Amino acid sequence: MSSGIDNKKKNSSSNKNDIEKNENENVVNKKKVAGSGGSFLTKYFLIILFVFASLSMILNNRYAHSVHKEPSVIGSVLKDFRTSSSNKNKIRTIKEIKTDQQQQHKIANLSCEKYGGPSNEEAEEMVYWEDIPSDSLHMSPFHLEHPDNNNNNEVQSITQFLTFESDHGGFNNIRMAFETVLAMSFATGRTLVLPPHQGMYLIDKSGDTQRNKFSYNHFFHMESISAEHIGLNIISMTEFLEQCLEGKVIDPNNDSKPIHPPNMRTDWDGAPQNEMRELKMWLREFSGENLSHWDPDNCLAAFPKSNTETDAKELEALPDQILQSEGGFPHYEEYIGKPNPVDASPIERLKEMNAERKRLCVYTPEIQNKQWIHFPVGVKTPDGDESRLLVHFYAFLFFQDWKQDLWMKRFVRDHVRYIDELQCAAARIVSSLRKRVLDRTDGKSNDFDTIHIRRGDFQYKETRVDGSQIVEQLKKVLDDGTTLFIATDERDKSFFKAIIDQYADVVFVDDFKTELEGVNTNYYGMIDQLVASRGKAFFGCWFSTFTGYINRLRGYHTDDHKLPGYEEGIIPSYYYAMPDRFDHMRKFFPIKKQFYAREFPASWRLIDMSLDEEQSANKYK
C-alpha cells in the first residue's frame, strides 16, 4: 500500500508541475489575445475554465459522498491497518488520505430496498446515527498498537483480550451490559470476545422457520462495528479458544505455559446451560484479571488520558481531592436543571456523575499489562453484592479526557444500533402510521403519540397500575383525538379498554401484519421500541430498561434535530406510573442510582461537541 501512495505523491507532484506550466502558458496566451484585441477568445476561454471547475467540484462531491455511504471502503482500509508493519506511518497515511472526508459531518443513510421497503425518504426518519469518518481513526491510548506505545513501529505478537458473561435478565438488561463491555473493550484497547450463541430470556419464540437462539450478531452490526474502527477488534468465543489451542494465550500463573480450552473444545454455540457452566468456570479461573470487584454500584471504571503512571495517579487522587474540599461531594440535586459543560474539568465532571460512589476503579498499568481480563456475572464482590453490569455504559465509564468520553458516546450512538432489518421494519410501520393519521385528519397532521406499558413479569408493584390510572396521566398531555401506538407485552387487550375508550385511534404492533411479513416474531420488542421512539409525545414506565432505551433513542433524535431543550438533553417524554416521576424527562437530571430505572441526558446531550471547531459549530449553530 505504501508504494502505491508513493506513486500517488509522485503523480501529484508531476501533475502540480504540469498545472503550473499550463497556467504560465495560459497567462502568456491571454496577454497575446488581449494585445491583439481578442476579447471574444478571452470570454470563450473563461467559459471553458468555469465549466471545467464546476464539473470537477461535482465529481469530488460525488466521490466523497460515495465514501461516506459505503462503509466497506473505510472498513477495508482500516482492516489493512491490523496487518501493517508500520502503524505510525499507516495512521498518518490514513489521515492524509481522508483529510477531505474528515471535514464532512453528515447523517448516515438507511436503505431498505432489500428488506421490503419503505422508500429511502421514508426510511430516513429512523436515522439518528451519524457518519463521522474521523471517529473511525480513534484508538485507545492503551492499545498495544497505538503509535505512542509501539516504539518499534511493528505489529505486536501478543493480543490482549476481554471476555464477559452475558446478563441473566431480559433482552434490554443484556443489551445494557453488552454496551458496557463493548465500550470497556474499546476503552482498554482489547479484543472483545463474544459469548457463544445461546437462548435469551423471553426471546425464545420457536417456529418451523425462525431462529430462537441468538448471538449479538443477530441484533447489532458486529462485523461492521469491528471492521470500521482501527482501535477495535471483535471475535467469537470459538476464535478465541482456537487461539488458545494455538498457544497464543498464556497462563497468567506460568508465563511459559499456554492455556488450553476446557476438554480441548472450541465450539460451544447452542450448548445447554449445564455444559456452559464448565466454560464459565474455566473463563473465571484462567483469566489474568477477574474484574468482579469493578462493581458499578460502588465505583466508576476510570480511564487515564494516557498509559503513564503519572496520569493514573492523578486520576486516582480525584475522589480524595473532592472529599477534602469544602462541602465534599455535592448532592445530585444541585445539578438538576444545571448540567456542567461537557468539556468541564475531570474533577467537575466526576462531581456531577459520582452517584454516591466515592472511589474509582482505575485502569492502572498493572491491569493494562494483563493479557486477558474477564467480567463474570453472579460472583460475590468485596462489597458483598453479586457482580453484574446492570448499568448504562456512560454511567460506569469515566474518562479523564472529556473528548474520549464524548467519542465513546458517539461510538455507541452511531454504531451500536439495531440491524437494518429491524430499522426498516419499524420504518414501514411508522410510514403506515403517518399515512393513517393523514387520512384520519384530512391531511391536517401526520403526528402520532406512543406509550410503552410494561406488564408480564415486572416485579415493581408501584408501576403495576390499571388502565384508568394510566388514562389520567395521559390526559395531562395527549389530545383525545390522537392516534396512540401502544408497545406492550400484555396480550390481553381487555386491559386497554379504558385507553381505547378515551382515544380516537389506538393501535398495536400486531395491527401491522403486512408490514411485518417474514420478520422473526422474537424481534417484535425491538421494533416496538423503534416505532415508539418516533412518537410526538411518549409515555413510559419507570424502572423499565425497555422504556429507557426508547427515551435514549428519542434523545439522539432530539439532539440531532436540535429540538426545544436539546442543550440540556430535554425530550418530550413522560412516565405514566409513579406520579412524582411524571415529568423527569422534561428537565436535566444527573446520573444517579438506580441506574437501570431510566436513561439520562448524559448519553445524548451535545455529544458532538468534541469534534473539531468547524464540525461542532455546524452541528450546534
Stockholm file with secondary structure:
# STOCKHOLM 1.0

chainA/1-621         MSSGIDNKKKNSSSNKNDIEKNENENVVNKKKVAGSGGSFLTKYFLIILFVFASLSMILNNRYAHSVHKEPSVIGSVLKDFRTSSSNKNKIRTIKEIKTDQQQQHKIANLSCEKYGGPSNEEAEEMVYWEDIPSDSLHMSPFHLEHPDNNNNNEVQSITQFLTFESDHGGFNNIRMAFETVLAMSFATGRTLVLPPHQGMYLIDKSGDTQRNKFSYNHFFHMESISAEHIGLNIISMTEFLEQCLEGKVIDPNNDSKPIHPPNMRTDWDGAPQNEMRELKMWLREFSGENLSHWDPDNCLAAFPKSNTETDAKELEALPDQILQSEGGFPHYEEYIGKPNPVDASPIERLKEMNAERKRLCVYTPEIQNKQWIHFPVGVKTPDGDESRLLVHFYAFLFFQDWKQDLWMKRFVRDHVRYIDELQCAAARIVSSLRKRVLDRTDGKSNDFDTIHIRRGDFQYKETRVDGSQIVEQLKKVLDDGTTLFIATDERDKSFFKAIIDQYADVVFVDDFKTELEGVNTNYYGMIDQLVASRGKAFFGCWFSTFTGYINRLRGYHTDDHKLPGYEEGIIPSYYYAMPDRFDHMRKFFPIKKQFYAREFPASWRLIDMSLDEEQSANKYK
#=GR chainA/1-621 SS CHHHHHHHHHHHHHHHHHHHHHHHHHHHHHHHHHHTTCHHHHHHHHHHHHHHHHHHHHHHHHHHHHHHHCHHHHHHHHHHHHTCSCHHHHHHHHHHHTHHHHTCCEECCCCCGGGTCCCHHHHGGGCCCEECGGGGGCCCTTCTTSTTTCTTCSCCSCCCEEEECCCSSBHHHHHHHHHHHHHHHHHHTCEEEECCCBCBBTBCCCCSSSCCCBCGGGTBCHHHHHHTCTTCCEEEHHHHHHHHHTTCSBCTTCTTCBCCCGGGCCCCTTCCHHHHHHHHHHHHHHSSEEGGGCCTTTCEEEECSSSSHHHHHHHHTHHHHHHHSTTCSCCGGGGTTCCCCTTCCHHHHHHHHCTTCCCEEECCHHHHTCSEEEECSSCBCTTSSBCCCCSCHHHHEEESSHHHHHHHHHHHHHHSCBCHHHHHHHHHHHHHHHHHHHHHTTTSCCCCEEEEECCTTCCCGGGCCCHHHHHHHHTTTCCTTCEEEEEESCCCGGGGHHHHHHSSEEEEGGGCTTTTTTCCGGGHHHHHHHHHTTSSSEEECTTCHHHHHHHHHHHHHHHHHTCTTGGGTCCSEEESSSGGGTTGGGSCCCCCSSGGGSCCGGGTTTTTTTSCHHHHHHHHC
#=GC SS_cons         CHHHHHHHHHHHHHHHHHHHHHHHHHHHHHHHHHHTTCHHHHHHHHHHHHHHHHHHHHHHHHHHHHHHHCHHHHHHHHHHHHTCSCHHHHHHHHHHHTHHHHTCCEECCCCCGGGTCCCHHHHGGGCCCEECGGGGGCCCTTCTTSTTTCTTCSCCSCCCEEEECCCSSBHHHHHHHHHHHHHHHHHHTCEEEECCCBCBBTBCCCCSSSCCCBCGGGTBCHHHHHHTCTTCCEEEHHHHHHHHHTTCSBCTTCTTCBCCCGGGCCCCTTCCHHHHHHHHHHHHHHSSEEGGGCCTTTCEEEECSSSSHHHHHHHHTHHHHHHHSTTCSCCGGGGTTCCCCTTCCHHHHHHHHCTTCCCEEECCHHHHTCSEEEECSSCBCTTSSBCCCCSCHHHHEEESSHHHHHHHHHHHHHHSCBCHHHHHHHHHHHHHHHHHHHHHTTTSCCCCEEEEECCTTCCCGGGCCCHHHHHHHHTTTCCTTCEEEEEESCCCGGGGHHHHHHSSEEEEGGGCTTTTTTCCGGGHHHHHHHHHTTSSSEEECTTCHHHHHHHHHHHHHHHHHTCTTGGGTCCSEEESSSGGGTTGGGSCCCCCSSGGGSCCGGGTTTTTTTSCHHHHHHHHC
//
